[in-house]
Structures are given as C-alpha cells and as structure tokens.
C-alpha cells in the first residue's frame, strides 16, 4: 500500500527534523551573525521584566547626620506572544505515479528525494520559513517586527516607551567634505550614542547594514579610502567590494544583500541601520515556543516542526507542512540607530 510508506521511520518527526537542520537558505545574513540569543520556552508567552536603575552622586554629609536613602528601582513586567509561521504543500498521488514501479510496494528512496525537495530544497517550505525569519530579524534590528505584508507585529519602541532616535545625515553626497567630518559623525552619533544608551547591556561591537547607494558612497568617501590606502584591504576597495565588510570609526560596515528583487527582504538603498552585535549579547533574543500537537505540550520549543500528513481516507495525496513559533525580540530599542546618505 502507498500509505505504508509514510509509516516508516524515515518519515518520523525526528528524521524530518534532522533533514531540516542541514538546510542552508538565503538571505540569512542576520541569522549567520548569531546575534539573536536562542531561548526555547515551554509556553507561547515571553515575559520581559524591565528594571529602571539609575546612579546618582552622593552629597557629602556631616558625621552622625541622617543618611540619604537609596530609591528602589521601578519594575515593569511586559508579556509578548510568539508568532506562528506555517506553510504547506500538497503532493498528489498522480504526481508520483512514475516513482513507484508496477508490482512493487514502494520506491522509498525516490519518494524521499521528492519529499525532501519539496520540504527543504532551494524553493521548498523550509526556505520560505527561513526567509520569513530573516525578514523578522531585519525588522527587529530596526526596532519594528513586521509581518510579510509590512504590517507591524510589535513596535519595540512603543512597547518599551522609547522615542526612536533621529535619523543621522552622513552627508555622503558632499563633493568637498571637511577633513575628519565622517569619522567624527560616526563616533559622536553612533559609537558614543549607542554606548550611552546601553545602560549595562552586553555587546561586543556595532554593525552597520547599508543600502546599496549608501554603501557605494561610503566606499568612495575620501576618509574611508585614505584609511585603507596603505593596507591590505585597499585592493578590495579598488577591485570590487560585493559581499565584503570593513571597519571604520569603530563600526563594521557592509552592504545588506537581501532578496533579488531588492524589496521583499531589503534595506532602502539610501539608508543604513546600526545595531549592537556579538554572540550572547543581551539586546536581542529569539524565543521559540513548542508546537500545537499533544506531543509538544510541555516541551521546549524547536526552530521547526515539519510534518507529513497523508490522506487517510482516499489515499490520493500527502500534505507536507512546516511550522515554527518564534519571536525575535529587541529588549533595548533605544540602542538601535539609523542614518541616510544625503
């Protein structure tokens, strides 16, 4: 029977998860940076406690005088719900009629290849889930977690009562920039500004993801070219820079390479986005909730839940489904900065 194929171990949840974990998908630049600390949870709710602690100078006092008393920090608990990403694909029995040979029970290997292609091939279900996750990461590092249609899921600025910083004008279209002005702008408006906003948050560097026009003008700026003139990296600036990153003014800069249409997952061509980075940072988090099946209850969440669902009544099709329940959280949106080229 055709149905017997799907009762074999090759189509168990564990086997499917192992197949998914080997997948490489693009765009995935933010995923590869590892800045979102994984946090598997057992519920659909993430609780974030905010404690506003401030330091104050202590006024001197006479010996024996009453002491000024320390003020207790204000605490605020916020709850956020993880979101479901899910998509399916149906394979009809008629599509596989040449996979099974007449007189045999099944052709397991060939069927597995077809299922794997639909599930985790270059345009399979997992690739679409991964691209959706990358779009969410890109939104989170800008402070607004957006859905596929652009509508906001969570605006981390408003959720935490933060006023978004004004966009910095880097004046890259200036044909005669003053000496040192670009480095000064980076130091004052980005490096120092982010450090002051950190309030104890742990991070190890600052990364700038640039739109294509911004990056082109940045590479052409006299200060940047003079910095690399006598260094090994200068050859890359002369010969081409697609896919490279470089450090200038204490910030790592790179052009963000999104989807081929430069709009589905992308940064505006004239813009740049700054965020703190470093594996294990305390700014970004990826919460993962468990799935919706009874077997998932009480379990820690996993990145993916792939399923094979045969047609139990008519034996005419099989549904492939992939689920994920993440939340890409920015706990310090005040550290997120932005800029433009003009």
N, C-alpha and C positions, 0 to 999 in steps of 0.2 A: 504494500500500500504506500501511496505517496505520503500519507500522513505520518508514517513510521519514521521518515527521515527526520522530522522535527522533534522526535522523542529521544534522539541520540544525544550523547554528551557534548558533541560539537556545537550544539545549539543551546546549551545551558547558559544561564546568566554569567557564570564565572568565565566560561570560554569566550563569550561575546565581549566581556569587559577586557579580557586580555588582548583581544584583537583591537579594540578601540584604543587602548593605551599605547599602541605602537604607531598611531597615526600622526603624521606631520601635516599641518594645514597652514595656509596663509590667507590673508595677512595675520600675523601673530607677533608683531614686534613687541608689544607691551606684555604679551604672555611670556615671551622669551626673556624679558628683563627680570622676571620674577619678583616684581615689587609688591604684588598683592599676596600678603601672608595668608596661606590656606587655613581655614578654620572650619573643619567638619563639625556640624552640630546635629542634635537629635530632634530638633523642632523646626518649625517654619518661621520662627521669630528670632531676631537678633536684638539683644539688649545692649545699649551703649550708655555707660554712666559717664557723665561729664562732671568734673570737679574743677571749679574755678579757683585756683590757688594763686595768691599774689604775694610778693615780697615787699616789705616796707622797711624804711630806715627807722632805727630806734633812737628816739630822742634821749639824750643823757638825763639822768635824774640824781637827786641827792641821795646819799646813803640813808637808808631807813624809810625813804618815801614809798608810797604805794606803787606797784608795778602796772604798767600798761598791759592789758590783757590781749592775747592773740585772738583774732577773729576767726571763727570756724569757717572753712570754705563752704560755699554753696554747692550743693549737688543736684544734678538733674538726670533722671533716667529717661531714655528715649528707646522706643521699640520700633524695629523695622522688619518688614516681611520679605523673605526671599521670594524670588520670582521664578515661574516655570518657563523653561524653553523646551518646546516639544515639536517634533515633526515626524510624519510617517510617509511610507512609500508602499504601494501595493504591487506585488508580483503575481500576475495571473498564471494559472497552470498552463494556459496556451502559450505563454512566452517561453516556457521551459520544455516544450514538447520534444525538442531535439536534444535536450540534455539527457533525459532518460532514454535508454536503449530498449527496444522492444524485447520482452521476455526477461528483463532484469527488474529487481525490486527497486533499485535506485542507482543513481550515479552521484554518490555523496560528494566526491571531490569537485566535480564540475558545478554542482549546485552551491557548494560552499564558496566557490570563486565568484559566482554571480551575486550571491547574498553579500559577500564582502565588498564587491564593487559598489553595490547599492548603498551599503552601510557606511564604509569608510574609504571609498575611492575618492579621487580628486574632486568630484562633484557630488559626493554622497551626503547622507544625512549628517554624519558627524562633522564634515567640513562646514556645513551650514550652521550647525550649532556653535562650532569654534569661531566662525566669523562673527556670529551674533555676540559671543562672549568678548571678542576683541573690540567690537563696537561699544559694548558696555564698559570695557576698561578705558577706552578712549574718552568716553563720556565722564567716567569717574575721575580721571586725572585733570579734567577741566571743571569738575565740580557739579556737573549735571548728568545724571544717569538717564539716558534716553532709550526709548523703545525703537523698534525697527522703523516706525513711521515718523520718528523725530519727536514724538510727544514725550514730555518728561515723566519718568517713573519716580525719581527722587531728585530734588534740587538740594544738594548738600549745603549750599549757602543758607537757604531759607530754613532748612530743617534744624540747623545749629545756630540760627540767628546771626549769621555773618554777612556783612556787606562785602560784595565782591570787589577786589582791588581794581582800580582804574587801569585801563589798557596803556601800556608803555609804548610811546612812539620812539622807535630806534633811528628814525630819520635816515634810512639806508639809501634813499634816492638822492641824497645831498651830493652834488658833484664835487664840492670842496669842503669836506668835513674838517672841523678843527682837530688838531692833533690830540689824541688820547680821549676824545669825547665818547667813543663807543665803549672802551673799557670802563670808563667812569660810570657810564649809564648802566652797564651790566653789574658792576659792583654795588652801586647805590640802589638801583631799582629792583634788582633781582637777588643777588647774594646776601646783602645785608638785610634787605626787606624780608626775605624768607627766614633768615636766622632769627630775626626779632619776633617773627610770628610763630616760631616753632614751640616756644614755651615748654621746653623739655622733651619734645617729640624726638625720637631717634631716627636719624637718616644719615647716609654716608656720602651723598653727593646731590647735585642738581642736574637734571637733564632737560634739554630744550628740544621739543619736537616741532619742526618747522614745515610750513608750506613751501612749495617748490620755488615760488618767486622770492619769498623771504630768504630762503637758503641760498639761492643764486646771488642775490645782492650781498648777503653776508660774506660769502666766499670771495666776492670781488672787492670787498671793502679794504682800503689801504692798510688799516691796522691789522686785520686778520692776515693779509698776505705778508706784511712785514714780519709778523710774529713767526711765520713758518718759513721765511725766506731762506734761512741757513740751516734748516732742519730737514731730517729725512722725509717728513711728511709733506714737504713742499712739492715733491714730484706728483703726489696725488692731486694737489690743488692745480697743478699745471696740466696734467694729462686727463683728468676726469675724476669725479667725486661721487658717482652714483653708488649709494649704499654705504658710504664712509661716515664716520663720526669723528669729531675732533674737539679738543678742549681749548677754550678761550675765556679768559676772565673768571676762571673757577667754575665754568659751566660746560657740560658736554653737549655739543650741538649735533643734530642730524636731521636730514630730511625724512619726514614720516612717509613711508611707502604703504599706501592703503590699497584699495581695490582699483582695478584697471580703469574704471570709469571716473576715478578721482572724485567721487561724490558719495557713494554708498557708505564707505568707511574711509574718512579722509579728514585732513585739516585744511582749512581755507588757504588758498595759495599765498595770500599776503600776510598770514598770521604766524605766531609762534606761541607755544604753550610750555610753561615751566612747571615742574613738579619735583618734589624730593624723591630720591631713589635709594636703593640699597636693599638687598635681601634681608628680611627680618625687621624692616622699618616698622614704626608704629603709626604710620599715617594711613596706609591702605590695607584693606583686608578683603579676602574672598571667602564669604561664608557659604557653606554647602549643606543644604538640607537633604534629608532622606526622601526617597520616592513615595509613591502613592499606594503601593501594594502592601498587603498584610505582612509579607515577609520583610518589608523595610521598616516596620514600626519599631521604634526604639533603637534603631541602628544609626551609626554616624553616617552623614551624607557622603556621597561619592560624586566625582565630577560628571559621570554619565551613567544612565540607566538604559542600555539597549535591550530591545525585546523583539522576539519573533512570535507572531500571533497567527497561527494557521486558521483557516476556515474550517471549523469543527463540524458544521452542518452539511456543506455541499462539497468540500474538498476541491474548491475551484481557485483559491488564491491563498497567499500568505502575506500578512502585513508586517513590515519592518517598522519599528518605532524607536526613537531615541528621545530620552528625557534628561533634563538637567534642572537643578533647583538652586541657582547661585544668587548671591547678592554681592556686588562689587561696591564696597563701602569706602568712602573717604572720611576719616574721622577728624581731619584738620583742614577743612576747605580754605581757611584763611591763608594757608601756605601756597595755594595754587595761584600762579601769576600768569599774565598773558601780555602779548605785545603785537605790534604791527610794524610794517616796513616803511610807511610814509608818515 
